[in-house]
Every structure is written in C-alpha cells, then in structure tokens.
Amino acid sequence: GSRTSATDVICPMYGRVPQLQALADEAAAAADQRPVMLCEYAHSMGNSTGNMAEYWDCFENSANGRIIGGFIWDWADQALIKKETLPDGREVDHWAVGGDFGDTPNDAQFCCNGVVFPDRTPHPAYYEAAACMAPIKFELAESKNAANKCNNSDTSSAQDSRSERIKLLIRNLYAFQDLSHLVLSWRILAAGQPRLLPAAATATGAGARKQDPQGWQLLDLPDPLPAGCQTVITIPCSADEVTAAAAAADLSSTAVAVAAAAGDVCSDVLLELRAALAADCSWANAGHTVAWKQLPLPGIDLPRCVSSPAAAAAAPAAAGSSLTVNNSSSDGITVTG
C-alpha cells in the first residue's frame, strides 16, 4: 500500500519512523495529497509493542500533519480457558492456544498479540500505549513553548523564583472536542508518596485548599480549552511550599534505601497530573483516566540518604545480593535471594 495509487491513504505495514518520514516527503514532492497511515505497527506479541513514544512523536509532529497514525496489531489476545490436571492431581485453568486441544496444524500462540489479555485485563504495554495516545499532554511551561494558543488566559512562562507559582502547559490534542467533559487534578509526590500541602501555605484567596487523603486537588481551567489548542495555567503552590511538604516524606523504606545505596536520587519530587471522565459515556464510566503524567520538579530533590538505620542495613544486601531461580516446581518459577 505504500507504493500504489490504488488506496485512499499511503498505508505501509510495519514501516519504521524514518521510512514514514521518507514516504511523507516523497508524497509531498509528487503533490500526492494522501496522508501516510500505518495499516499495522507495534506488533503486540509477548514482550513487544516497543518504540511507541518515537512513533507518536512522529505522528504528532509530522510536517503539515501528513503522517496521521496507525493501527497496533492487535487489541486482544485470542485464547480459550482450558482446565488441566497437574501431576500432583490438582486442577488449574489456563489460557489455551493452538495445539492445546490436539489440533494440527496450528499457529501455537500466534493469536495472542493484543494489548489486553483474553479477559480484557491489560498487558503492561497497554499503559504505555494509553500514555502515548493520551488526548491531553502536560508539561512544565518553558519560555520556548509556553505561549497560549486559541485563548486569552495566562500567557506567562515558567516560574522565575522559588516563591512563584508553578506554571503548567496543557495541550488539547483532540481533533474536535474541548476539555469540558474531563475533570483535571494534581498532587505532589515525594519518594513515591503523596504529600499533603498545608492549606495555609497555598490558600489563593478563595478559601482553604481542598485535597483528598491521597493529596489530589482539582485543577481548574479558565475555559474548556478548544480542540487543538494549548494554554498555560498556574498550579496553586510554589517550589518553596513543595520543598517544605516533600521534606516530611518517609525515606525509611527498603526500596528507597536500595536506590540510595546505588547512588540514585532516592526521593524525586514529582508533580502528578490526571484527566478523568466527568460523567459516564458510551465507552467508559465516570472517573476513567484518559491522561496522566508525572513531571519531575527541577531543583527539588530530597537528600541522597537513608534516614532509617534498619533500611540502611538492608540496602547493601538488597542491592548486591544474588538471586536463585528454581524452575523445577510444578507451580512455576521460584526466585529467592
């Protein structure tokens, strides 16, 4: 489909990002108005579905919107539940594929190439695909890209000092829809833990802060933000306020200790954002998350240290000990160490 005029779109199969760009350039040079769209890409079989971020950067930033997207192969694993009797007499259910029913010839597990399992629970790759395809993008505002488009709201750029409010750039990637159907919220994480910010520290003149026990607070937009537009808004807290709240994070867990022993910053401070459906719709219920993001806040790191003696003692062993894998059990693989 990528070298014929018989299709309504230029439709390569499993083309790489440079190949898509070359096809788009070739079409433009030939005055061919058709868009480029992958009929298949990111074959989702086993530990695959890779290169999603690179593909979606290509889709979203192609010249004149020429490269419009593609289709992951495919949505759901195709398998049937089958009951088996183990050597010890126990019965177990498992997903059965070609050959598990004595059928020949067969394609073995080749029908299991979805981003969800047969019962529609997600594969790990589902979450990356959903993040890359999210119709809303969040990033800290910077002078190079913080200009508002399509509205007249706040046009200031990123914070200039630790006492100023944090500026956030929000982009609406919907083709036709504004953001009025979504509820946006935010919170602060330190060392992986939600941090509650004191109401007095972030009151904005409209009363005390409203946050749930997990630190989530509503993020109000000055307008619904039309399709294809972006805006810069103010997060009602400053770097100083975040630092004060993050300093109370518990650094005593073994996981934090392992990171510290490895020399990593064990306590990144993040601004976490999400956009969820405000009401039920035909494909999901209210509260379903359609976009989320964790943004590191520059210059706000907790110490490279371990505050708990017990965790400090556990760190070297956890970071440097060996693991033993035993795959002789009928229950599966056992890892110890």
C-alpha positions as CSV (number, residue, x, y, z in Angstrom):
1,G,0.0,0.0,0.0
2,S,2.9,2.4,0.3
3,R,3.8,2.2,-3.4
4,T,0.4,2.2,-5.1
5,S,-2.1,4.9,-6.1
6,A,-5.0,2.5,-5.6
7,T,-5.6,3.3,-1.9
8,D,-7.1,6.3,-0.3
9,V,-4.1,6.6,2.1
10,I,-0.5,5.7,1.8
11,C,-0.5,2.6,4.1
12,P,2.8,0.9,4.8
13,M,2.9,-2.1,7.1
14,Y,5.5,-2.0,10.0
15,G,7.4,0.9,8.4
16,R,10.0,2.4,10.7
17,V,9.8,6.1,11.7
18,P,12.5,7.2,9.1
19,Q,10.6,5.3,6.4
20,L,7.4,7.0,7.3
21,Q,9.1,10.4,7.1
22,A,10.6,9.5,3.7
23,L,7.2,8.4,2.4
24,A,5.6,11.7,3.5
25,D,8.4,13.7,1.9
26,E,8.1,11.6,-1.3
27,A,4.3,12.2,-1.4
28,A,4.7,15.9,-0.9
29,A,7.3,16.2,-3.7
30,A,4.9,14.4,-6.0
31,A,1.9,16.6,-5.0
32,D,0.2,13.5,-3.6
33,Q,-2.4,14.7,-1.1
34,R,-2.9,11.4,0.6
35,P,-1.8,11.0,4.3
36,V,0.5,8.3,5.5
37,M,-1.1,5.8,7.9
38,L,0.4,2.5,9.1
39,C,-2.0,-0.3,8.4
40,E,-0.1,-2.2,11.2
41,Y,2.7,-1.3,13.6
42,A,4.0,-2.2,17.1
43,H,3.1,-5.9,16.8
44,S,1.9,-6.6,20.4
45,M,3.1,-10.2,20.9
46,G,4.9,-11.1,24.1
47,N,7.3,-8.5,25.4
48,S,6.9,-6.2,22.5
49,T,4.9,-3.1,21.5
50,G,8.1,-1.1,21.5
51,N,9.0,2.3,20.1
52,M,5.6,3.8,20.9
53,A,7.0,7.1,22.1
54,E,9.0,7.5,18.9
55,Y,6.1,6.6,16.7
56,W,3.7,9.0,18.4
57,D,6.3,11.8,18.4
58,C,6.4,11.3,14.6
59,F,2.6,11.2,14.3
60,E,2.1,14.4,16.3
61,N,4.9,16.4,14.8
62,S,4.9,15.4,11.1
63,A,5.1,18.3,8.7
64,N,1.6,19.6,7.8
65,G,0.1,16.6,9.7
66,R,1.0,14.3,6.8
67,I,1.6,11.2,9.0
68,I,-1.7,10.6,10.8
69,G,-1.2,7.4,12.8
70,G,-1.5,3.7,12.6
71,F,-3.1,0.5,13.9
72,I,-1.5,-1.7,16.6
73,W,-1.8,-5.4,15.8
74,D,-3.9,-6.0,17.8
75,W,-6.4,-5.3,20.5
76,A,-6.9,-8.6,22.4
77,D,-5.2,-11.9,22.9
78,Q,-7.3,-14.7,21.4
79,A,-7.3,-17.8,23.6
80,L,-9.7,-20.0,25.5
81,I,-9.8,-21.1,29.1
82,K,-8.9,-24.8,29.5
83,K,-8.7,-26.9,32.6
84,E,-5.6,-29.1,33.1
85,T,-4.7,-31.7,35.7
86,L,-1.2,-31.3,37.2
87,P,1.0,-34.4,38.0
88,D,0.0,-33.9,41.7
89,G,-3.7,-34.2,40.9
90,R,-4.5,-30.5,41.2
91,E,-6.6,-28.8,38.5
92,V,-5.7,-25.4,37.1
93,D,-7.2,-23.2,34.4
94,H,-5.0,-21.6,31.8
95,W,-5.3,-19.7,28.5
96,A,-5.1,-22.4,25.8
97,V,-3.9,-21.6,22.3
98,G,-3.2,-23.5,19.1
99,G,-2.1,-27.1,19.8
100,D,-3.5,-27.2,23.3
101,F,-6.6,-29.1,22.0
102,G,-4.7,-31.7,20.0
103,D,-5.4,-29.6,16.9
104,T,-3.0,-29.8,13.9
105,P,-1.8,-27.8,12.1
106,N,-1.9,-24.7,14.3
107,D,-0.3,-21.4,14.9
108,A,0.6,-22.0,18.6
109,Q,0.3,-18.7,20.5
110,F,0.4,-16.5,17.4
111,C,-3.2,-15.3,18.0
112,C,-2.0,-13.9,21.4
113,N,-0.8,-10.5,20.3
114,G,-3.1,-8.0,21.9
115,V,-2.6,-5.1,24.3
116,V,-5.1,-6.9,26.6
117,F,-5.4,-10.5,27.7
118,P,-8.4,-12.6,26.5
119,D,-10.4,-11.5,29.6
120,R,-9.6,-7.8,28.7
121,T,-7.2,-7.2,31.6
122,P,-4.3,-5.0,30.4
123,H,-0.9,-6.1,29.4
124,P,1.9,-3.9,30.6
125,A,2.2,-2.4,27.1
126,Y,-1.4,-1.2,27.4
127,Y,-0.3,1.5,29.8
128,E,2.5,2.8,27.6
129,A,0.2,2.8,24.6
130,A,-2.5,4.7,26.5
131,A,0.0,7.2,27.7
132,C,1.4,7.9,24.2
133,M,-2.1,8.1,22.7
134,A,-3.5,10.4,25.5
135,P,-5.5,13.3,24.1
136,I,-4.1,15.7,26.6
137,K,-0.4,16.5,27.2
138,F,1.0,18.1,30.3
139,E,4.5,19.7,30.7
140,L,6.1,22.3,32.8
141,A,5.8,25.6,31.0
142,E,9.0,27.0,29.4
143,S,9.6,30.2,27.5
144,K,10.1,28.4,24.2
145,N,6.7,26.7,24.2
146,A,4.6,28.4,26.8
147,A,2.6,30.8,24.6
148,N,-1.1,30.3,24.7
149,K,-2.9,29.4,21.5
150,C,-6.7,29.8,20.9
151,N,-7.5,31.6,24.1
152,N,-6.7,34.7,26.2
153,S,-5.7,33.1,29.5
154,D,-2.4,33.4,31.4
155,T,0.5,33.9,29.0
156,S,3.3,34.0,31.5
157,S,6.1,31.4,31.2
158,A,7.8,29.2,33.8
159,Q,8.4,30.2,37.4
160,D,11.2,32.7,37.9
161,S,11.8,32.1,41.6
162,R,11.1,29.5,44.2
163,S,8.4,31.7,45.7
164,E,6.4,32.0,42.4
165,R,3.7,29.5,41.5
166,I,4.4,26.6,39.2
167,K,3.4,27.1,35.6
168,L,1.9,24.2,33.6
169,L,1.4,23.9,29.9
170,I,-1.7,21.9,28.8
171,R,-2.2,20.8,25.2
172,N,-5.6,19.6,23.9
173,L,-4.9,17.1,21.1
174,Y,-8.5,16.2,20.4
175,A,-9.4,17.0,16.8
176,F,-13.0,18.2,17.5
177,Q,-13.6,18.2,21.3
178,D,-12.8,20.7,24.1
179,L,-12.0,19.5,27.6
180,S,-15.3,20.3,29.3
181,H,-16.1,16.5,29.6
182,L,-13.0,16.0,31.8
183,V,-12.0,16.6,35.5
184,L,-8.4,17.6,35.9
185,S,-6.5,17.1,39.1
186,W,-3.0,17.2,40.5
187,R,-0.9,16.3,43.5
188,I,2.7,16.2,44.8
189,L,4.7,13.0,45.2
190,A,8.0,12.7,47.2
191,A,9.9,9.4,47.3
192,G,6.8,7.9,45.7
193,Q,4.5,9.1,48.4
194,P,1.6,11.6,48.1
195,R,2.3,14.7,50.1
196,L,-0.4,16.8,51.7
197,L,0.2,20.5,51.4
198,P,-0.9,22.7,54.3
199,A,-4.0,24.7,53.5
200,A,-2.5,27.9,54.8
201,A,0.5,27.6,52.6
202,T,-1.4,27.5,49.4
203,A,-4.6,29.4,50.0
204,T,-5.4,31.5,47.0
205,G,-7.9,33.9,48.4
206,A,-10.8,31.6,47.7
207,G,-10.6,29.7,51.0
208,A,-8.6,26.8,52.3
209,R,-7.2,24.2,50.0
210,K,-9.4,21.2,49.2
211,Q,-7.5,17.9,48.8
212,D,-8.4,14.3,49.3
213,P,-6.4,12.0,51.6
214,Q,-4.2,11.0,48.7
215,G,-3.3,14.6,48.0
216,W,-5.4,15.0,44.8
217,Q,-6.7,18.6,44.2
218,L,-8.9,19.9,41.4
219,L,-7.2,21.8,38.6
220,D,-9.4,24.5,37.2
221,L,-9.1,25.7,33.6
222,P,-10.1,29.2,32.8
223,D,-12.1,27.9,29.8
224,P,-12.8,24.4,28.4
225,L,-9.8,24.7,26.0
226,P,-10.9,24.1,22.4
227,A,-9.6,21.2,20.3
228,G,-6.1,21.7,19.0
229,C,-5.3,24.5,21.5
230,Q,-2.9,24.9,24.4
231,T,-2.8,27.1,27.5
232,V,-0.6,27.9,30.4
233,I,-2.1,27.8,33.9
234,T,-0.9,28.3,37.4
235,I,-0.6,25.4,39.9
236,P,-1.5,26.9,43.2
237,C,1.7,26.2,45.0
238,S,5.4,27.3,44.8
239,A,8.7,25.5,44.8
240,D,9.3,26.5,48.4
241,E,5.9,25.1,49.5
242,V,6.6,21.8,47.7
243,T,10.0,21.6,49.3
244,A,8.6,22.0,52.7
245,A,5.9,19.4,52.2
246,A,8.3,16.9,50.5
247,A,10.8,17.2,53.4
248,A,8.3,15.3,55.5
249,A,8.4,12.2,53.2
250,D,9.4,8.9,54.8
251,L,12.8,7.8,53.5
252,S,12.9,4.7,55.6
253,S,11.6,2.1,53.2
254,T,13.9,-0.6,51.8
255,A,13.1,0.4,48.2
256,V,14.3,4.0,49.0
257,A,17.4,2.5,50.7
258,V,18.3,0.4,47.7
259,A,18.1,3.5,45.5
260,A,20.3,5.4,47.8
261,A,22.8,2.6,48.0
262,A,23.0,2.6,44.3
263,G,23.8,6.3,44.2
264,D,20.5,7.3,42.7
265,V,18.4,10.3,43.9
266,C,16.2,8.3,46.1
267,S,13.5,10.9,46.5
268,D,12.5,12.6,43.3
269,V,9.8,15.2,43.8
270,L,7.1,15.0,41.2
271,L,4.0,16.9,40.1
272,E,1.5,14.2,39.1
273,L,-1.5,15.1,36.9
274,R,-4.5,13.2,35.6
275,A,-7.6,13.9,33.5
276,A,-10.6,11.7,34.1
277,L,-14.1,11.5,32.6
278,A,-16.6,13.7,34.5
279,A,-19.6,11.5,33.5
280,D,-20.4,8.1,32.1
281,C,-20.1,7.8,28.4
282,S,-20.7,5.0,25.8
283,W,-17.2,3.5,26.3
284,A,-16.2,4.1,29.9
285,N,-17.6,5.2,33.3
286,A,-17.1,8.4,35.1
287,G,-13.7,8.6,36.7
288,H,-11.9,6.7,34.0
289,T,-8.5,8.2,33.5
290,V,-7.8,9.3,29.9
291,A,-4.5,11.0,30.5
292,W,-1.9,11.1,33.3
293,K,1.7,12.4,33.8
294,Q,4.4,12.7,36.4
295,L,6.7,15.7,35.9
296,P,9.9,16.0,37.9
297,L,10.2,19.4,39.6
298,P,13.7,20.7,38.9
299,G,15.8,21.7,41.9
300,I,13.5,20.0,44.4
301,D,15.3,16.8,45.4
302,L,15.4,15.3,48.9
303,P,18.7,14.2,50.2
304,R,20.7,11.3,48.8
305,C,20.5,9.5,52.1
306,V,18.7,6.9,54.2
307,S,17.1,8.1,57.4
308,S,16.3,4.7,58.9
309,P,19.2,2.5,60.3
310,A,17.2,-0.6,59.5
311,A,16.7,0.4,55.9
312,A,20.4,1.4,55.7
313,A,21.4,-2.0,56.9
314,A,19.1,-3.7,54.4
315,A,20.2,-1.6,51.4
316,P,23.6,-3.2,50.7
317,A,22.2,-6.7,50.9
318,A,19.2,-5.8,48.7
319,A,21.3,-4.0,46.2
320,G,24.1,-6.5,45.9
321,S,22.9,-10.0,46.8
322,S,22.5,-12.8,44.3
323,L,19.2,-14.4,43.2
324,T,18.5,-18.0,42.8
325,V,15.9,-19.2,40.2
326,N,14.3,-22.6,40.6
327,N,12.1,-23.7,37.7
328,S,11.6,-27.3,38.7
329,S,8.4,-26.7,40.7
330,S,5.1,-27.6,39.1
331,D,3.8,-24.2,40.4
332,G,6.1,-22.3,38.2
333,I,9.4,-20.4,38.7
334,T,10.6,-19.6,42.2
335,V,13.1,-16.8,42.8
336,T,14.9,-16.5,46.1
337,G,17.6,-14.3,47.5
